[in-house]
């Protein structure tokens, strides 16, 4: 679970956060959740090396209700499947007691030598 408070510059229309922010929160939370799931599956502590790094293979977001700009947002993710280097995560965005969006991310584990 993570918490995020939108800033005024995250406004789409007065009083509401823009959809790109919501999609980014789902994406970021889900890829981090995938890494955490992989650490757990491997029986490793979160600060152990080599680090598990994930990128987005696919992202699907359903916008259920407008997300208010003046509320702390809570993002919760749940692992749906781990299959090889891919982890499917379902995440939800909550504003107060209302789920405003949900999404599914397939996160793909990057090789250890990526970027070198």
Secondary structure, 3 states (H helix, E strand, C coil): CEEEECCHHHECCCCEECHHHHHHHHHHHHHHHHHHHHHHHHCCCCCCCCCCCEEEEEEEEEECCCCECCCEEEEEEEEEEEECCEEEEEEEEEECCEEEEEEEEEEEECCCCCCC
